[in-house]
Amino acid sequence: MTDNPFGGGFDLNAMLEQAQQMQSQLMAAQEELAETSVSGSTGGVTVTLSGTGDLTGVELTAEAVGGTDAEALADLGDLVVAAYRDAKSQVDALAAQALGPLAGGGMDLGDALGGLGGQPGGALPGGASDDEPRRPGGFGV
């Protein structure tokens, strides 16, 4: 039996408990990511990012600098950007791995609420669609 005073199978307490569990799992995953460090390298440039994607360090080898003319500095800038992208893609992969089960494996609120959300094909209750203008207080019908 559910705690729902209106009867039926909708148990708000169970839904709230599940949401709280998901929130604590998400917070733990975010903390773990924040403590992670990832490095990406290319052409003598190494860029280090935190697990949240913040740039925390850039290391250059003597070969990477190769001179002080404008072309060498432009090339160096390109290498820093490439190294950053390499490290950022690793951070994104870690985040997807850590947070993916929480983001993709959750329940569909529309289903949990008995289909009160939009219906298949973008239709709304009453036959309105998402692209129809709406009257105040109505579904656009």
Order of alpha helices (4+ residues) and beta strands (2+ residues): alpha-beta-beta-beta-alpha-alpha-alpha
